[in-house]
Amino acid sequence: MPPGEPAPRPEAPGAPLADHGPSFAELFAGLPIAILVVDPAGLVRNANSECESLLNLSERAMRGLALAAVLTPPPGAGEGRAVSAFDFDIGTERTGRLRVDYYETPVTDHDSWRAIALHATSGTRKVGQSAERGGARAVIGAAAMLGHEIKNPLSGIRGAAQLLAAEGAASELTTLITTEVDRIAALIDKMQDFTGRQVNPQPTNIYPLLDHARRVAQTGFARDITIEESFDPSLPPVLADNDALLQIVINLLKNAAEALSDVKKPRILISTAYRHGLAVDAGPGQPRRGLPIELCVIDNGPGAPADIADHLFSPFVSSKPEGQGLGLALVDKLVRDMGGVVQYSREGAPEMTVIRILLARAQ
């Protein structure tokens, strides 16, 4: 402060500050930890955006529900004292399996009110969170380079095999060479899907698309499987790329059908719903992105092995001995290119496998 200038007068107690700063509601909404506020009757009164993302439920949907309808509290919760539970499964039929560190504390000067903080453990995958995205980007770059470099010598090898066949060389060996070259080229084409596909999201009525995908499945790879539908008839137009979304749904139906190969009564369910208020973080400094359109492909198979469940959408991760691990990675990429997110979970009683896609509503 320059000499001779009077010192700034302190604010009088209770006087408004020159800069009001963020409101309590804004601070609560922006906390990077999932928070629930529960009233004396045991009803949810508030939930911040991190809590909405973790539980896959909007605050509007949770408000007024009993806490037990939203999550399974640990023993001792709601007894007027602080409670901590680590790596505890709070999952319900609504949320599926969900392991968190649970912290509950009474709210000072508000009798029987309590605040609950939830921290997802490493075994929990939040909506919109995709494992090893940095590694996925590196693989995408490698796929582009390898696809270009490998296809050139493959075409030469195939041409040489055809010349040998024309000159009377052993047809069995030349056929083997040609077949294997074609197989490698097909794999390279799959890898190049990561880099060559440009999506163009437009307002879309997804129901004709879902009907087409179901018919493709039931006339081919899922002909012996019951495919059921549970649709929201009032679903508004979705912001999606028709071709990309069709490929996504067919891929998911094929994966589900393969997972049901040893199930006695195989069943697949395609469902849609509108999730009011559901949004995810779009990145630092950006407003949250509304993704209220929910599309699920559900099957009654055994689900992914626990050791790869958190990495299902990473390239080259597969539970199938002959799998290349590119199908779900491509699903993840196409959904993200349309501005959406994809999630794997085990939900319900008995448990079923749920692949949930969240997309934006067309404006």
C-alpha positions, -999 to 999 in steps of 0.1 A, spaced: 0 0 0 15 34 -10 25 57 20 -1 82 30 -31 61 17 -57 52 43 -59 16 51 -91 -1 38 -119 -2 63 -127 -37 74 -162 -50 66 -186 -46 95 -200 -80 107 -230 -90 87 -223 -63 60 -224 -75 24 -190 -81 9 -178 -61 -22 -174 -94 -41 -201 -119 -31 -183 -148 -47 -200 -181 -55 -232 -190 -36 -234 -220 -13 -256 -238 -40 -228 -232 -66 -201 -245 -42 -222 -276 -33 -229 -283 -70 -192 -279 -79 -177 -301 -52 -155 -329 -67 -169 -354 -42 -204 -370 -44 -225 -355 -16 -261 -364 -4 -281 -344 22 -307 -364 42 -334 -350 64 -347 -362 98 -373 -384 80 -345 -402 61 -355 -386 28 -329 -373 3 -331 -335 1 -301 -326 -20 -275 -343 -42 -247 -326 -61 -236 -332 -97 -208 -357 -87 -235 -377 -69 -258 -377 -99 -229 -390 -120 -218 -417 -96 -253 -430 -90 -266 -425 -125 -296 -406 -111 -306 -369 -113 -311 -349 -81 -347 -344 -92 -353 -382 -93 -336 -387 -59 -352 -358 -40 -379 -370 -17 -370 -407 -19 -360 -427 12 -322 -431 13 -326 -469 11 -344 -464 -23 -313 -447 -36 -285 -467 -21 -279 -494 5 -265 -477 36 -240 -495 59 -248 -508 94 -251 -479 119 -261 -453 94 -288 -429 105 -282 -433 142 -271 -397 148 -233 -404 148 -205 -403 123 -202 -435 102 -175 -446 79 -174 -477 57 -147 -485 33 -150 -504 0 -187 -510 8 -213 -521 -18 -241 -495 -18 -257 -510 -49 -294 -514 -53 -315 -528 -81 -317 -493 -95 -279 -486 -95 -264 -521 -98 -231 -531 -81 -214 -500 -68 -185 -501 -43 -176 -469 -25 -160 -454 6 -190 -441 26 -188 -412 51 -218 -400 70 -218 -372 95 -245 -353 114 -251 -317 103 -241 -293 131 -270 -274 147 -296 -293 126 -309 -321 146 -311 -355 128 -300 -340 94 -269 -357 79 -245 -353 51 -232 -383 32 -200 -383 11 -193 -411 -14 -160 -418 -30 -159 -444 -58 -133 -472 -52 -111 -485 -80 -136 -512 -88 -164 -487 -96 -167 -471 -130 -186 -438 -130 -209 -428 -159 -188 -411 -185 -155 -424 -171 -135 -445 -196 -105 -465 -185 -71 -458 -199 -82 -431 -224 -46 -421 -230 -36 -456 -239 -66 -458 -262 -55 -427 -280 -20 -441 -285 -35 -473 -299 -57 -453 -323 -26 -435 -336 -8 -468 -340 -38 -484 -358 -37 -456 -384 0 -460 -390 1 -498 -391 -30 -500 -412 -14 -479 -439 20 -496 -437 9 -532 -435 -17 -532 -463 9 -524 -490 30 -556 -485 -1 -576 -480 -14 -567 -514 19 -577 -530 19 -611 -512 -17 -617 -523 -8 -609 -559 22 -632 -558 0 -661 -545 -24 -655 -574 4 -656 -599 17 -689 -584 -17 -704 -587 -20 -693 -623 13 -710 -631 1 -743 -616 18 -741 -582 3 -762 -554 -32 -748 -551 -36 -758 -514 -6 -736 -504 -16 -707 -525 -52 -708 -512 -38 -709 -477 -17 -678 -484 -46 -659 -500 -70 -668 -471 -45 -657 -444 -37 -625 -462 -74 -617 -465 -79 -625 -428 -51 -601 -418 -65 -574 -441 -99 -577 -425 -83 -572 -391 -65 -541 -403 -98 -528 -417 -113 -531 -382 -84 -512 -367 -88 -485 -393 -124 -480 -382 -109 -461 -352 -94 -434 -374 -114 -434 -407 -150 -431 -394 -164 -395 -393 -197 -392 -375 -223 -365 -382 -248 -364 -354 -283 -353 -365 -318 -353 -349 -327 -389 -351 -357 -411 -343 -339 -441 -330 -368 -466 -330 -367 -476 -368 -329 -480 -363 -334 -503 -332 -361 -523 -351 -336 -528 -380 -308 -539 -356 -331 -564 -339 -342 -579 -372 -306 -582 -383 -298 -600 -350 -328 -624 -351 -322 -635 -387 -285 -642 -380 -264 -645 -349 -293 -643 -324 -319 -664 -342 -323 -687 -312 -324 -660 -286 -354 -641 -272 -350 -604 -278 -374 -582 -258 -381 -545 -260 -389 -519 -233 -393 -485 -249 -402 -451 -237 -429 -441 -262 -424 -404 -255 -386 -404 -262 -377 -372 -281 -353 -371 -312 -318 -381 -303 -286 -363 -314 -269 -393 -332 -253 -405 -364 -276 -431 -380 -249 -454 -394 -227 -452 -363 -255 -459 -339 -267 -488 -360 -232 -503 -359 -231 -497 -321 -264 -515 -315 -256 -544 -338 -221 -548 -321 -237 -548 -286 -264 -573 -297 -237 -596 -312 -216 -594 -280 -247 -602 -259 -255 -632 -281 -220 -645 -278 -221 -641 -240 -253 -663 -239 -239 -693 -257 -240 -715 -225 -271 -700 -210 -302 -723 -209 -328 -696 -215 -309 -668 -233 -326 -634 -232 -317 -600 -245 -336 -568 -236 -333 -535 -255 -346 -506 -235 -348 -468 -238 -356 -442 -212 -355 -404 -206 -334 -395 -176 -344 -360 -166 -315 -338 -155 -288 -363 -161 -256 -346 -172 -218 -353 -171 -187 -331 -169 -176 -319 -203 -141 -308 -191 -124 -280 -172 -141 -247 -177 -170 -261 -198 -206 -264 -188 -220 -298 -179 -233 -317 -209 -269 -330 -207 -273 -366 -217 -308 -376 -209 -314 -402 -236 -306 -437 -222 -303 -468 -245 -295 -501 -228 -287 -535 -242 -292 -561 -214 -285 -598 -213 -288 -626 -187 -253 -639 -193 -225 -642 -168 -210 -608 -174 -173 -600 -179 -146 -616 -157 -138 -593 -127 -102 -588 -138 -111 -571 -171 -145 -555 -162 -129 -521 -156 -111 -522 -190 -138 -536 -213 -137 -505 -235 -100 -505 -240 -86 -519 -273 -73 -555 -273 -92 -564 -241 -115 -594 -246 -128 -623 -225 -132 -645 -256 -102 -667 -265 -106 -658 -302 -116 -622 -296 -95 -592 -308 -109 -568 -282 -119 -542 -308 -157 -543 -308 -164 -526 -275 -134 -502 -280 -150 -491 -313 -184 -488 -296 -168 -465 -270 -151 -444 -297 -183 -439 -318 -204 -430 -287 -178 -405 -276 -176 -390 -311 -214 -384 -309 -209 -366 -276 -222 -395 -254 -209 -419 -229 -211 -457 -225 -211 -477 -193 -208 -514 -183 -225 -527 -151 -241 -557 -135 -276 -548 -122 -308 -563 -109 -317 -595 -90 -308 -619 -105 -279 -599 -119 -279 -591 -156 -252 -575 -178 -261 -539 -188 -244 -518 -214 -258 -483 -210 -254 -456 -236 -262 -420 -227 -268 -395 -256 -278 -359 -260 -313 -348 -269 -316 -331 -303 -324 -294 -298 
